[in-house]
Amino acid sequence: AIGVIILFGLVTKNAILLVDYANTLRRKGRSVREAAIESGRVRLRPIAMTTFAMIFGMAPMAIGWGAGGTVRESMAVVVIGGLVSSMFFTLFLVPVVYARVAGVFKIHGTREES
């Protein structure tokens, strides 16, 4: 359960940063599609660095040495697996969902005119 909570916090932070940057680009006049693509491209390095730092930090726990190693090992494996898959979902799925949602709604939540 603790591993899932850790994973949820990190994944949510990455998605929020990506969407926030896309909204900043939209306010500067970029189209929804351009903002989604550019935010994924620009936020790739920070998201990858955060993810890999967390993976490398969890690697010793995943080995499971010492007393209570099996408990820590299972938590670390959950976090590492979730981080690897979530990095790809964050970088590819979040911009797609953002483009679909922002294409229907303006930044401030009102419907765009057709």
N, CA, C and O atoms as CSV, one atom per row, in Angstrom:
chain,resi,resn,atom,element,x,y,z
A,1,ALA,N,N,0.821,-1.192,0.000
A,1,ALA,CA,C,0.000,0.000,0.000
A,1,ALA,C,C,0.873,1.266,0.000
A,1,ALA,O,O,0.538,2.248,-0.663
A,2,ILE,N,N,1.961,1.245,0.723
A,2,ILE,CA,C,2.834,2.415,0.778
A,2,ILE,C,C,3.468,2.670,-0.581
A,2,ILE,O,O,3.615,3.819,-0.997
A,3,GLY,N,N,3.845,1.599,-1.273
A,3,GLY,CA,C,4.430,1.748,-2.603
A,3,GLY,C,C,3.474,2.394,-3.582
A,3,GLY,O,O,3.886,3.213,-4.404
A,4,VAL,N,N,2.210,2.039,-3.506
A,4,VAL,CA,C,1.207,2.627,-4.399
A,4,VAL,C,C,1.014,4.102,-4.081
A,4,VAL,O,O,0.835,4.908,-4.993
A,5,ILE,N,N,1.045,4.465,-2.814
A,5,ILE,CA,C,0.907,5.870,-2.425
A,5,ILE,C,C,2.097,6.682,-2.932
A,5,ILE,O,O,1.919,7.785,-3.449
A,6,ILE,N,N,3.297,6.150,-2.789
A,6,ILE,CA,C,4.493,6.822,-3.307
A,6,ILE,C,C,4.382,7.002,-4.811
A,6,ILE,O,O,4.644,8.081,-5.343
A,7,LEU,N,N,3.990,5.935,-5.485
A,7,LEU,CA,C,3.859,5.953,-6.939
A,7,LEU,C,C,2.805,6.961,-7.376
A,7,LEU,O,O,3.030,7.725,-8.315
A,8,PHE,N,N,1.674,6.971,-6.713
A,8,PHE,CA,C,0.591,7.889,-7.065
A,8,PHE,C,C,1.035,9.342,-6.935
A,8,PHE,O,O,0.714,10.165,-7.793
A,9,GLY,N,N,1.760,9.663,-5.884
A,9,GLY,CA,C,2.229,11.036,-5.688
A,9,GLY,C,C,3.178,11.491,-6.774
A,9,GLY,O,O,3.047,12.605,-7.282
A,10,LEU,N,N,4.119,10.661,-7.135
A,10,LEU,CA,C,5.100,11.034,-8.154
A,10,LEU,C,C,4.467,11.137,-9.535
A,10,LEU,O,O,4.764,12.068,-10.284
A,11,VAL,N,N,3.606,10.199,-9.877
A,11,VAL,CA,C,2.952,10.214,-11.188
A,11,VAL,C,C,2.043,11.432,-11.314
A,11,VAL,O,O,2.011,12.079,-12.360
A,12,THR,N,N,1.317,11.741,-10.266
A,12,THR,CA,C,0.434,12.905,-10.284
A,12,THR,C,C,1.236,14.187,-10.452
A,12,THR,O,O,0.833,15.076,-11.202
A,13,LYS,N,N,2.361,14.291,-9.765
A,13,LYS,CA,C,3.206,15.480,-9.889
A,13,LYS,C,C,3.692,15.658,-11.319
A,13,LYS,O,O,3.668,16.770,-11.846
A,14,ASN,N,N,4.126,14.589,-11.943
A,14,ASN,CA,C,4.606,14.675,-13.321
A,14,ASN,C,C,3.502,15.114,-14.275
A,14,ASN,O,O,3.735,15.945,-15.153
A,15,ALA,N,N,2.311,14.568,-14.110
A,15,ALA,CA,C,1.196,14.937,-14.986
A,15,ALA,C,C,0.790,16.393,-14.772
A,15,ALA,O,O,0.479,17.097,-15.732
A,16,ILE,N,N,0.793,16.843,-13.527
A,16,ILE,CA,C,0.437,18.236,-13.245
A,16,ILE,C,C,1.445,19.185,-13.886
A,16,ILE,O,O,1.053,20.194,-14.472
A,17,LEU,N,N,2.727,18.878,-13.784
A,17,LEU,CA,C,3.747,19.729,-14.400
A,17,LEU,C,C,3.592,19.779,-15.916
A,17,LEU,O,O,3.773,20.835,-16.522
A,18,LEU,N,N,3.264,18.666,-16.523
A,18,LEU,CA,C,3.083,18.606,-17.968
A,18,LEU,C,C,1.889,19.453,-18.405
A,18,LEU,O,O,1.997,20.236,-19.349
A,19,VAL,N,N,0.768,19.303,-17.732
A,19,VAL,CA,C,-0.438,20.058,-18.081
A,19,VAL,C,C,-0.256,21.540,-17.781
A,19,VAL,O,O,-0.726,22.386,-18.542
A,20,ASP,N,N,0.416,21.863,-16.688
A,20,ASP,CA,C,0.658,23.264,-16.357
A,20,ASP,C,C,1.494,23.943,-17.438
A,20,ASP,O,O,1.212,25.078,-17.823
A,21,TYR,N,N,2.509,23.258,-17.920
A,21,TYR,CA,C,3.338,23.838,-18.980
A,21,TYR,C,C,2.540,23.981,-20.276
A,21,TYR,O,O,2.701,24.966,-20.997
A,22,ALA,N,N,1.689,23.012,-20.573
A,22,ALA,CA,C,0.840,23.114,-21.766
A,22,ALA,C,C,-0.113,24.300,-21.643
A,22,ALA,O,O,-0.334,25.016,-22.620
A,23,ASN,N,N,-0.674,24.514,-20.470
A,23,ASN,CA,C,-1.552,25.673,-20.262
A,23,ASN,C,C,-0.787,26.982,-20.416
A,23,ASN,O,O,-1.319,27.948,-20.962
A,24,THR,N,N,0.451,27.025,-19.942
A,24,THR,CA,C,1.285,28.217,-20.119
A,24,THR,C,C,1.505,28.501,-21.596
A,24,THR,O,O,1.424,29.651,-22.027
A,25,LEU,N,N,1.782,27.469,-22.369
A,25,LEU,CA,C,1.959,27.647,-23.811
A,25,LEU,C,C,0.669,28.102,-24.482
A,25,LEU,O,O,0.704,28.909,-25.411
A,26,ARG,N,N,-0.463,27.592,-24.021
A,26,ARG,CA,C,-1.752,28.018,-24.590
A,26,ARG,C,C,-1.990,29.500,-24.320
A,26,ARG,O,O,-2.485,30.220,-25.187
A,27,ARG,N,N,-1.640,29.953,-23.125
A,27,ARG,CA,C,-1.814,31.373,-22.797
A,27,ARG,C,C,-0.912,32.254,-23.642
A,27,ARG,O,O,-1.215,33.427,-23.860
A,28,LYS,N,N,0.200,31.694,-24.122
A,28,LYS,CA,C,1.112,32.448,-24.986
A,28,LYS,C,C,0.692,32.400,-26.451
A,28,LYS,O,O,1.384,32.940,-27.313
A,29,GLY,N,N,-0.429,31.761,-26.734
A,29,GLY,CA,C,-0.964,31.786,-28.085
A,29,GLY,C,C,-0.757,30.536,-28.914
A,29,GLY,O,O,-1.119,30.524,-30.091
A,30,ARG,N,N,-0.196,29.498,-28.352
A,30,ARG,CA,C,0.002,28.262,-29.108
A,30,ARG,C,C,-1.324,27.523,-29.267
A,30,ARG,O,O,-2.234,27.676,-28.453
A,31,SER,N,N,-1.420,26.732,-30.311
A,31,SER,CA,C,-2.615,25.905,-30.493
A,31,SER,C,C,-2.578,24.756,-29.486
A,31,SER,O,O,-1.550,24.481,-28.868
A,32,VAL,N,N,-3.717,24.099,-29.339
A,32,VAL,CA,C,-3.807,22.985,-28.397
A,32,VAL,C,C,-2.815,21.890,-28.788
A,32,VAL,O,O,-2.109,21.352,-27.935
A,33,ARG,N,N,-2.765,21.570,-30.060
A,33,ARG,CA,C,-1.875,20.506,-30.532
A,33,ARG,C,C,-0.407,20.880,-30.299
A,33,ARG,O,O,0.373,20.062,-29.812
A,34,GLU,N,N,-0.040,22.103,-30.646
A,34,GLU,CA,C,1.344,22.546,-30.437
A,34,GLU,C,C,1.714,22.526,-28.959
A,34,GLU,O,O,2.809,22.100,-28.592
A,35,ALA,N,N,0.787,22.993,-28.107
A,35,ALA,CA,C,1.053,23.022,-26.666
A,35,ALA,C,C,1.235,21.614,-26.114
A,35,ALA,O,O,2.111,21.382,-25.281
A,36,ALA,N,N,0.416,20.676,-26.570
A,36,ALA,CA,C,0.524,19.297,-26.085
A,36,ALA,C,C,1.851,18.672,-26.509
A,36,ALA,O,O,2.517,18.022,-25.704
A,37,ILE,N,N,2.232,18.864,-27.759
A,37,ILE,CA,C,3.483,18.284,-28.257
A,37,ILE,C,C,4.686,18.938,-27.593
A,37,ILE,O,O,5.612,18.253,-27.158
A,38,GLU,N,N,4.670,20.262,-27.518
A,38,GLU,CA,C,5.805,20.991,-26.940
A,38,GLU,C,C,5.967,20.687,-25.451
A,38,GLU,O,O,7.091,20.548,-24.968
A,39,SER,N,N,4.855,20.582,-24.722
A,39,SER,CA,C,4.965,20.288,-23.292
A,39,SER,C,C,5.561,18.899,-23.068
A,39,SER,O,O,6.358,18.710,-22.149
A,40,GLY,N,N,5.183,17.933,-23.893
A,40,GLY,CA,C,5.781,16.605,-23.778
A,40,GLY,C,C,7.264,16.616,-24.096
A,40,GLY,O,O,8.054,15.941,-23.436
A,41,ARG,N,N,7.640,17.385,-25.112
A,41,ARG,CA,C,9.044,17.452,-25.511
A,41,ARG,C,C,9.892,18.149,-24.447
A,41,ARG,O,O,10.974,17.675,-24.103
A,42,VAL,N,N,9.403,19.268,-23.933
A,42,VAL,CA,C,10.174,20.051,-22.961
A,42,VAL,C,C,10.231,19.358,-21.596
A,42,VAL,O,O,11.264,19.402,-20.927
A,43,ARG,N,N,9.156,18.733,-21.185
A,43,ARG,CA,C,9.113,18.100,-19.862
A,43,ARG,C,C,9.685,16.684,-19.861
A,43,ARG,O,O,9.747,16.050,-18.807
A,44,LEU,N,N,10.108,16.170,-21.036
A,44,LEU,CA,C,10.666,14.819,-21.116
A,44,LEU,C,C,11.857,14.645,-20.183
A,44,LEU,O,O,11.894,13.698,-19.398
A,45,ARG,N,N,12.820,15.538,-20.258
A,45,ARG,CA,C,14.038,15.394,-19.450
A,45,ARG,C,C,13.745,15.465,-17.947
A,45,ARG,O,O,14.203,14.588,-17.215
A,46,PRO,N,N,13.004,16.467,-17.449
A,46,PRO,CA,C,12.736,16.484,-15.998
A,46,PRO,C,C,11.953,15.268,-15.515
A,46,PRO,O,O,12.221,14.747,-14.433
A,47,ILE,N,N,10.988,14.815,-16.311
A,47,ILE,CA,C,10.214,13.642,-15.909
A,47,ILE,C,C,11.099,12.404,-15.908
A,47,ILE,O,O,11.031,11.594,-14.984
A,48,ALA,N,N,11.929,12.251,-16.935
A,48,ALA,CA,C,12.829,11.094,-16.998
A,48,ALA,C,C,13.847,11.129,-15.863
A,48,ALA,O,O,14.140,10.095,-15.263
A,49,MET,N,N,14.385,12.305,-15.566
A,49,MET,CA,C,15.371,12.412,-14.489
A,49,MET,C,C,14.754,12.058,-13.140
A,49,MET,O,O,15.363,11.332,-12.353
A,50,THR,N,N,13.559,12.560,-12.866
A,50,THR,CA,C,12.878,12.252,-11.612
A,50,THR,C,C,12.578,10.761,-11.518
A,50,THR,O,O,12.782,10.138,-10.476
A,51,THR,N,N,12.091,10.199,-12.619
A,51,THR,CA,C,11.740,8.784,-12.631
A,51,THR,C,C,12.967,7.901,-12.428
A,51,THR,O,O,12.943,6.983,-11.608
A,52,PHE,N,N,14.038,8.173,-13.171
A,52,PHE,CA,C,15.231,7.334,-13.045
A,52,PHE,C,C,15.910,7.507,-11.690
A,52,PHE,O,O,16.470,6.546,-11.161
A,53,ALA,N,N,15.874,8.699,-11.124
A,53,ALA,CA,C,16.433,8.897,-9.782
A,53,ALA,C,C,15.672,8.059,-8.761
A,53,ALA,O,O,16.271,7.452,-7.874
A,54,MET,N,N,14.363,8.031,-8.892
A,54,MET,CA,C,13.552,7.226,-7.976
A,54,MET,C,C,13.804,5.730,-8.193
A,54,MET,O,O,13.867,4.964,-7.231
A,55,ILE,N,N,13.947,5.316,-9.455
A,55,ILE,CA,C,14.223,3.904,-9.743
A,55,ILE,C,C,15.567,3.490,-9.154
A,55,ILE,O,O,15.671,2.448,-8.506
A,56,PHE,N,N,16.594,4.305,-9.378
A,56,PHE,CA,C,17.917,3.969,-8.840
A,56,PHE,C,C,17.929,4.026,-7.312
A,56,PHE,O,O,18.669,3.282,-6.669
A,57,GLY,N,N,17.118,4.900,-6.736
A,57,GLY,CA,C,17.009,4.949,-5.283
A,57,GLY,C,C,16.309,3.732,-4.707
A,57,GLY,O,O,16.614,3.306,-3.593
A,58,MET,N,N,15.377,3.171,-5.458
A,58,MET,CA,C,14.640,1.989,-5.007
A,58,MET,C,C,15.369,0.682,-5.321
A,58,MET,O,O,15.027,-0.361,-4.763
A,59,ALA,N,N,16.364,0.723,-6.202
A,59,ALA,CA,C,17.059,-0.505,-6.616
A,59,ALA,C,C,17.661,-1.286,-5.447
A,59,ALA,O,O,17.502,-2.506,-5.406
A,60,PRO,N,N,18.349,-0.639,-4.489
A,60,PRO,CA,C,18.868,-1.421,-3.356
A,60,PRO,C,C,17.760,-2.087,-2.540
A,60,PRO,O,O,17.942,-3.190,-2.025
A,61,MET,N,N,16.622,-1.423,-2.425
A,61,MET,CA,C,15.500,-2.033,-1.707
A,61,MET,C,C,14.938,-3.219,-2.476
A,61,MET,O,O,14.491,-4.195,-1.874
A,62,ALA,N,N,14.957,-3.141,-3.807
A,62,ALA,CA,C,14.413,-4.222,-4.627
A,62,ALA,C,C,15.241,-5.493,-4.524
A,62,ALA,O,O,14.738,-6.586,-4.781
A,63,ILE,N,N,16.506,-5.355,-4.149
A,63,ILE,CA,C,17.359,-6.534,-3.977
A,63,ILE,C,C,16.920,-7.330,-2.755
A,63,ILE,O,O,17.002,-8.558,-2.746
A,64,GLY,N,N,16.451,-6.630,-1.723
A,64,GLY,CA,C,15.869,-7.291,-0.561
A,64,GLY,C,C,16.846,-7.876,0.429
A,64,GLY,O,O,16.546,-8.900,1.041
A,65,TRP,N,N,17.999,-7.271,0.612
A,65,TRP,CA,C,18.970,-7.761,1.584
A,65,TRP,C,C,18.574,-7.343,2.988
A,65,TRP,O,O,17.892,-6.334,3.172
A,66,GLY,N,N,18.993,-8.104,3.964
A,66,GLY,CA,C,18.826,-7.735,5.365
A,66,GLY,C,C,17.490,-8.155,5.947
A,66,GLY,O,O,16.652,-8.766,5.284
A,67,ALA,N,N,17.324,-7.797,7.230
A,67,ALA,CA,C,16.097,-8.135,7.935
A,67,ALA,C,C,14.923,-7.361,7.350
A,67,ALA,O,O,15.025,-6.159,7.105
A,68,GLY,N,N,13.836,-8.036,7.133
A,68,GLY,CA,C,12.659,-7.392,6.558
A,68,GLY,C,C,12.803,-7.086,5.087
A,68,GLY,O,O,12.058,-6.272,4.539
A,69,GLY,N,N,13.751,-7.729,4.448
A,69,GLY,CA,C,14.024,-7.452,3.040
A,69,GLY,C,C,12.881,-7.801,2.114
A,69,GLY,O,O,12.683,-7.141,1.093
A,70,THR,N,N,12.121,-8.837,2.459
A,70,THR,CA,C,11.031,-9.239,1.563
A,70,THR,C,C,9.922,-8.197,1.520
A,70,THR,O,O,9.304,-7.993,0.475
A,71,VAL,N,N,9.669,-7.542,2.636
A,71,VAL,CA,C,8.640,-6.494,2.665
A,71,VAL,C,C,9.081,-5.303,1.826
A,71,VAL,O,O,8.319,-4.797,1.003
A,72,ARG,N,N,10.301,-4.867,2.039
A,72,ARG,CA,C,10.821,-3.735,1.268
A,72,ARG,C,C,10.980,-4.097,-0.197
A,72,ARG,O,O,10.779,-3.255,-1.073
A,73,GLU,N,N,11.341,-5.343,-0.468
A,73,GLU,CA,C,11.531,-5.785,-1.849
A,73,GLU,C,C,10.232,-5.679,-2.638
A,73,GLU,O,O,10.229,-5.176,-3.761
A,74,SER,N,N,9.139,-6.144,-2.064
A,74,SER,CA,C,7.868,-6.088,-2.789
A,74,SER,C,C,7.422,-4.649,-3.018
A,74,SER,O,O,6.884,-4.328,-4.077
A,75,MET,N,N,7.643,-3.781,-2.030
A,75,MET,CA,C,7.284,-2.378,-2.206
A,75,MET,C,C,8.119,-1.739,-3.313
A,75,MET,O,O,7.587,-1.010,-4.151
A,76,ALA,N,N,9.410,-2.005,-3.320
A,76,ALA,CA,C,10.295,-1.414,-4.321
A,76,ALA,C,C,9.971,-1.914,-5.720
A,76,ALA,O,O,10.030,-1.145,-6.679
A,77,VAL,N,N,9.634,-3.179,-5.848
A,77,VAL,CA,C,9.287,-3.725,-7.162
A,77,VAL,C,C,8.015,-3.071,-7.692
A,77,VAL,O,O,7.924,-2.761,-8.880
A,78,VAL,N,N,7.039,-2.861,-6.824
A,78,VAL,CA,C,5.806,-2.181,-7.232
A,78,VAL,C,C,6.114,-0.766,-7.699
A,78,VAL,O,O,5.630,-0.337,-8.746
A,79,VAL,N,N,6.908,-0.046,-6.936
A,79,VAL,CA,C,7.231,1.338,-7.285
A,79,VAL,C,C,8.036,1.399,-8.583
A,79,VAL,O,O,7.746,2.228,-9.445
A,80,ILE,N,N,9.032,0.543,-8.732
A,80,ILE,CA,C,9.858,0.563,-9.944
A,80,ILE,C,C,9.024,0.215,-11.173
A,80,ILE,O,O,9.113,0.902,-12.192
A,81,GLY,N,N,8.228,-0.826,-11.093
A,81,GLY,CA,C,7.374,-1.197,-12.224
A,81,GLY,C,C,6.378,-0.111,-12.575
A,81,GLY,O,O,6.149,0.183,-13.748
A,82,GLY,N,N,5.795,0.475,-11.560
A,82,GLY,CA,C,4.845,1.556,-11.798
A,82,GLY,C,C,5.496,2.793,-12.380
A,82,GLY,O,O,4.911,3.458,-13.235
A,83,LEU,N,N,6.696,3.110,-11.931
A,83,LEU,CA,C,7.404,4.281,-12.452
A,83,LEU,C,C,7.773,4.115,-13.917
A,83,LEU,O,O,7.635,5.050,-14.705
A,84,VAL,N,N,8.239,2.934,-14.281
A,84,VAL,CA,C,8.618,2.693,-15.676
A,84,VAL,C,C,7.402,2.827,-16.587
A,84,VAL,O,O,7.461,3.502,-17.615
A,85,SER,N,N,6.303,2.184,-16.208
A,85,SER,CA,C,5.109,2.265,-17.058
A,85,SER,C,C,4.488,3.654,-17.027
A,85,SER,O,O,4.006,4.135,-18.053
A,86,SER,N,N,4.492,4.302,-15.876
A,86,SER,CA,C,3.856,5.618,-15.781
A,86,SER,C,C,4.628,6.696,-16.525
A,86,SER,O,O,4.039,7.680,-16.973
A,87,MET,N,N,5.941,6.526,-16.663
A,87,MET,CA,C,6.709,7.524,-17.410
A,87,MET,C,C,6.224,7.574,-18.855
A,87,MET,O,O,6.057,8.653,-19.423
A,88,PHE,N,N,6.003,6.418,-19.437
A,88,PHE,CA,C,5.522,6.386,-20.812
A,88,PHE,C,C,4.081,6.882,-20.910
A,88,PHE,O,O,3.732,7.597,-21.850
A,89,PHE,N,N,3.240,6.504,-19.938
A,89,PHE,CA,C,1.868,6.992,-19.953
A,89,PHE,C,C,1.820,8.505,-19.772
A,89,PHE,O,O,1.038,9.188,-20.433
A,90,THR,N,N,2.650,9.025,-18.882
A,90,THR,CA,C,2.671,10.468,-18.644
A,90,THR,C,C,3.128,11.223,-19.878
A,90,THR,O,O,2.550,12.254,-20.224
A,91,LEU,N,N,4.148,10.728,-20.540
A,91,LEU,CA,C,4.705,11.452,-21.682
A,91,LEU,C,C,3.888,11.298,-22.960
A,91,LEU,O,O,3.971,12.156,-23.839
A,92,PHE,N,N,3.109,10.241,-23.087
A,92,PHE,CA,C,2.355,10.025,-24.313
A,92,PHE,C,C,0.844,10.134,-24.124
A,92,PHE,O,O,0.163,10.728,-24.959
A,93,LEU,N,N,0.316,9.576,-23.051
A,93,LEU,CA,C,-1.129,9.578,-22.859
A,93,LEU,C,C,-1.648,10.915,-22.340
A,93,LEU,O,O,-2.692,11.385,-22.794
A,94,VAL,N,N,-0.948,11.530,-21.407
A,94,VAL,CA,C,-1.410,12.809,-20.846
A,94,VAL,C,C,-1.507,13.897,-21.919
A,94,VAL,O,O,-2.513,14.606,-21.944
A,95,PRO,N,N,-0.518,14.069,-22.808
A,95,PRO,CA,C,-0.689,15.075,-23.868
A,95,PRO,C,C,-1.858,14.775,-24.812
A,95,PRO,O,O,-2.525,15.697,-25.281
A,96,VAL,N,N,-2.108,13.502,-25.090
A,96,VAL,CA,C,-3.234,13.145,-25.958
A,96,VAL,C,C,-4.553,13.496,-25.283
A,96,VAL,O,O,-5.434,14.092,-25.903
A,97,VAL,N,N,-4.689,13.127,-24.018
A,97,VAL,CA,C,-5.909,13.455,-23.276
A,97,VAL,C,C,-6.047,14.966,-23.139
A,97,VAL,O,O,-7.148,15.502,-23.267
A,98,TYR,N,N,-4.940,15.654,-22.879
A,98,TYR,CA,C,-4.973,17.117,-22.783
A,98,TYR,C,C,-5.475,17.728,-24.085
A,98,TYR,O,O,-6.327,18.616,-24.067
A,99,ALA,N,N,-4.953,17.257,-25.211
A,99,ALA,CA,C,-5.359,17.808,-26.506
A,99,ALA,C,C,-6.839,17.560,-26.762
A,99,ALA,O,O,-7.530,18.426,-27.299
A,100,ARG,N,N,-7.330,16.389,-26.385
A,100,ARG,CA,C,-8.751,16.085,-26.585
A,100,ARG,C,C,-9.630,16.964,-25.693
A,100,ARG,O,O,-10.628,17.521,-26.151
A,101,VAL,N,N,-9.259,17.083,-24.433
A,101,VAL,CA,C,-10.068,17.867,-23.492
A,101,VAL,C,C,-9.956,19.354,-23.792
A,101,VAL,O,O,-10.969,20.054,-23.805
A,102,ALA,N,N,-8.758,19.847,-24.032
A,102,ALA,CA,C,-8.568,21.274,-24.314
A,102,ALA,C,C,-9.137,21.646,-25.672
A,102,ALA,O,O,-9.443,22.814,-25.911
A,103,GLY,N,N,-9.284,20.684,-26.560
A,103,GLY,CA,C,-9.910,20.960,-27.845
A,103,GLY,C,C,-11.401,21.202,-27.709
A,103,GLY,O,O,-12.000,21.887,-28.539
A,104,VAL,N,N,-11.998,20.651,-26.679
A,104,VAL,CA,C,-13.429,20.824,-26.437
A,104,VAL,C,C,-13.679,22.052,-25.567
A,104,VAL,O,O,-14.651,22.778,-25.778
A,105,PHE,N,N,-12.805,22.286,-24.591
A,105,PHE,CA,C,-12.973,23.388,-23.659
A,105,PHE,C,C,-11.832,24.383,-23.802
A,105,PHE,O,O,-10.707,24.006,-24.130
A,106,LYS,N,N,-12.125,25.645,-23.555
A,106,LYS,CA,C,-11.056,26.642,-23.478
A,106,LYS,C,C,-10.339,26.476,-22.144
A,106,LYS,O,O,-10.779,25.698,-21.298
A,107,ILE,N,N,-9.246,27.197,-21.950
A,107,ILE,CA,C,-8.456,27.070,-20.718
A,107,ILE,C,C,-9.294,27.374,-19.484
A,107,ILE,O,O,-9.134,26.724,-18.451
A,108,HIS,N,N,-10.186,28.354,-19.581
A,108,HIS,CA,C,-10.957,28.770,-18.413
A,108,HIS,C,C,-12.229,27.955,-18.228
A,108,HIS,O,O,-13.031,28.256,-17.344
A,109,GLY,N,N,-12.425,26.925,-19.052
A,109,GLY,CA,C,-13.527,26.007,-18.822
A,109,GLY,C,C,-14.781,26.290,-19.624
A,109,GLY,O,O,-15.780,25.600,-19.420
A,110,THR,N,N,-14.792,27.254,-20.517
A,110,THR,CA,C,-15.974,27.501,-21.331
A,110,THR,C,C,-15.822,26.779,-22.654
A,110,THR,O,O,-14.704,26.533,-23.106
A,111,ARG,N,N,-16.932,26.441,-23.275
A,111,ARG,CA,C,-16.879,25.714,-24.538
A,111,ARG,C,C,-16.411,26.627,-25.652
A,111,ARG,O,O,-16.812,27.788,-25.723
A,112,GLU,N,N,-15.547,26.091,-26.536
A,112,GLU,CA,C,-15.081,26.857,-27.692
A,112,GLU,C,C,-16.180,26.910,-28.736
A,112,GLU,O,O,-16.967,25.974,-28.878
A,113,GLU,N,N,-16.221,27.998,-29.453
A,113,GLU,CA,C,-17.180,28.131,-30.541
A,113,GLU,C,C,-16.670,27.376,-31.750
A,113,GLU,O,O,-15.470,27.389,-32.023
A,114,SER,N,N,-17.561,26.715,-32.481
A,114,SER,CA,C,-17.152,25.963,-33.670
A,114,SER,C,C,-17.037,26.838,-34.877
A,114,SER,O,O,-16.701,26.356,-35.959
